[in-house]
Amino acid sequence: MVRYGMAIDLSRCMGCRACVEACKVENNTPKGIFWMWVFRYEEGTYPDAKVRYMPRLCMHCDSAPCTKVCPVGARFTRDDGAVVTDVERCIGCRYCEVACPYGVNYFNWKKPSENQYYDWGRTGLPYRNPDHEIKYDGRMVSGGDHFVGVMGKCTFCVHRVAKGLKPACAANCPVNVFTFGDLDDPDSEVSKVIGEKEHFRLQAELGTEPKVYYLGAPLDPRKPRKPLDLVREEVDL
Amino acid sequence: MRRARALLILAFLAPIIVAIAPSIDAYQNGAGSGMQQYDCGSSCHVTLGTTVVVVSAPSLSVDKGGGVTVTVEVSGGNSGPILGVMLVSLLEPVPESIPTAAGWTITADPSGSGTDNYYEMTSYSGSATLQWSLTAPQTDGIFTLYARVHHGGGGEPQYANGVTGLTFTVGTGGGPGAPVVEIISPSDGAIVEGVIDVNATVQSTVPIAYVTLQIDGVVVGNSTSEPFGWEVDTAEYANGEHTLNVTAYDTNGSFGYDEITVNVDNLVVSKAIPAWVLMTAGGIAVVLGAIAAVHFLRKTRKEAGAREVVLDPTETELLAPLLHTSPKGYLFLAISLLGVIFFFAIWYYQMANGLVVTGMRDYGTPLMGSPWGIYIVNFIWFVGIAHGGIVMSAAIRVMKLEKYRPIARMAELLTVVTLLLAGLSIVMDMGRPDRLFKMVIYYGDRVTTSPLVWDLTVIMIYITLSVAYLYLLMREDLAYLRDKLPKFRMLYGLLLFGYREDEKAKIEQIAWWIALTLLVIVFLLSGGVIPWLFGLIAAQAGWFGAIQGPMYLNAALASALAAVIVMVGTTRRVFRWEKHISVDIFRGMGTALSVLVILYLWFTLHEQLTYQYSAPSSEHDISDSLLFGQYALLFWPVVAMLLGSFVYLAASALAKRFSYVGTLAASSVVLFAFWVKRFLIVIPSLTHPRLELYPSGIYFPTWVEYSLVLGTVAIAVFLIAVFVKLFPVMEVKGARRTAGEGADTKEA
């Protein structure tokens, strides 16, 4: 059985957000919704300060708190380890979002009518991708169809993985920050880089068992971190 | 002379013959090249105009090397008798467009004797049908054939394409190593009816990505893992032949398929019964039922009619709301009904536009909002009142607090109404309220882990117990009043279904057990399940921990007590029940409330101190935002309101001075303070994400949210008012029985 996971090499990331854009285009996400996001932040205090970047997608936790709290089982873990939302079952209570310590859930507050960057001169979603319109393992889990009133989040690009492709963020990174693969296979690329390099997982102390590993030194709790961009003003749904 | 004439004619004819001659060459130039560009002089062909070219073949799937007959129909356009038609595999006029270059073999052309891809007619008269026979390429794949008509002249490539080609699928898929698909059932050509199972096997050396089922070219099923089977309801298709195609795609992008034809033969049944028939039938049934009910009730009334209708003065006072409604009363009902209508109008607006009309947004980047808002605040506030209310009533019964008996039914009523509104608050908060039933469908799966499902369970348990409790204990009064209040005889008669004179002892017994159950489970439910909605969530700083349970139970009891004081105090004044609800009751409840309020402040002190002392920074931040930050302007007023109410209530208890209005006011303040306190539990944690890389968020409820929350209060007021107007909210028989008995003491 495969158990997909990802390693993110923080020493390589240069904060270009190509992964953010790739995710938005591949999954057709409307305005204000970022299944993939790159934190750009300042760490430490002057003069010992550095600007750092950290891509953030769904951690696809092995012990995902969001799947536990879901009252209808719309949020579930696939056999391949991806944590996804069944958009045909979700009732929109947003308990998964509340229970998630990573802030990766994005609710469809309204009918998608605008896109984040380009509008192609039309309302609604920019294009149709038939891969999003079919069920995977009998459940409607792929992104792209953004129904009003239901939850959405990173799917590990279930529709691409089904074809043997990498998730869009991993495929489009210009500096190979992401390594995607089977964590249960000791010979897979992702298992190897995790075995070779120093790594940590975000908020692993909560017992969520994330399947996304960050390569690099863990965040030093003694250092203050300040986000560089405040975007709420720009994004008004 | 004759010879001269013949020579003259010949001389005239010669250029014409010379002009016609090259057209015979055109045949040669077109053949075998796949190109239309050849020179036939200047007048071999005439203007093409609007020629229509249609290609067709009996089947579009062929085996490798299998034979195909392609029919080309040409019509219109050509203004002369000479027309060249060409079969090609590419639309570009290049040498490779000859079908043989793509692997086809032409076995016969329209001339019947050659194997060329080009055929020229010299007697075209507006339409023609031509046939080529070919054998398919020896490789799997997709191959397309087009036909085009040619018009040469002046050295220009002039031709018209039949742009719509024929796409042949040769072999069983896309190349070597492609998946091999076989449809096991149904069999090819089978006659099918009803729901059929379509099953297929897929053999592949490469992992299969997904397998689709197409019916008449439309994808109806998709599967990514074995077994590859689908249920198809043939009733959705017209009787007759349909093609089933199962195509498997492997992870390399190769595919293979199997296609069969089935003959659907369903018994054609008449259409469903039209809606108007059902509605009419339903209407008739309702009318008949009503007539029967009225008849039945009239009969029972006749039997009871002989008795004399007498209300003694006490009863007249207790039944004041049932006997008489003042114009002010009607105005009050109308205003609260307007509130209810307003609520549903705003709710409709919210459902039509999505939750975007609220101030709630996703927490974290980029929206930096709070995913839950005042709907959830409202939910826990109402649930608290509900739980506390029924517990008060149960305590009065189990502990035999006879002094408080007159308010028991009002506490029960408050419970039922607020429970309904607690449920409504959750539904208001949902993005898809139409899918509420899914919580029932998947109940068994989810009850093990989801606190929200536990909440649903608790609301259900409480609504069942409290409605049963309220109803069972009211039956005695209903039976007593059925004959005394002719206005309500019919309503009470219906509710007294199955009433027996001797049921009282049994009902008392049941009610006692229900009361005991309520008293026991309240610690687990009010002091457990509801706060666990927050207390178990480690993701949000400030929620996780054991203190939520006791604090919540405390808050539930305090807000319920305050709500009962406000409700009983109001009705007591409106209906002049001063004689029946003694001031002592308020004094006792006020003292109890003061104890609960100071207890809550004590809990709050513990909570904030632990956060401030040496907690993880995320908890510390929450506490800072409450005590000194953006929520201080709400937090300190709440503390002041609670402390002020405590001081007032405790002082009046100690000084043995009592002010009716003062107690009511203090209770209202407590009720409001607890609503705001609930806001301070839900919102600060959600706007201060535990992951420090997110900036802290903001949440301001919009007018829609405020309107809906006020609307729920209006619904509560309306439901209570209607109930009070229809049913004896004061125990009539109980009051007669206990009149004159000494008052017990009430414990806090």
Interface residues (C-beta under 8 A of the other chain):
Chain A: G32 F34 W37 F39 Y41 M54 R56 P65 K68 V69 C70 P71 V72 G73 A74 R89 C90 I91 G92 C93 R94 Y95 E97 V98 A99 C100 P101 Y102 G103 V104 N105 Y106 F107 N108 W109 K110 K111 I134 K135 Y136 D137 G138 V148 G149 V150 M151 A162 K163 G164 L202 Q203 L206 G207 P221 R225 P227 L230 V231 R232 E234 V235 L237
Chain B: P207 A209 Y210 T212 V219 N222 S223 T224 S225 Y249 T251 N252 G253 N353 G354 L355 V356 M360 R361 D362 Y363 G364 T365 P366 L367 M368 P371 W372 I426 D429 M430 G431 R432 P433 R435 L436 K438 M439 I441 Y442 D445 R446 T449 S450 P451 L452 V453 L456 I537 A538 A539 Q540 S617 L686 P689 R690 L691 E692 L693 Y694 P695 I698
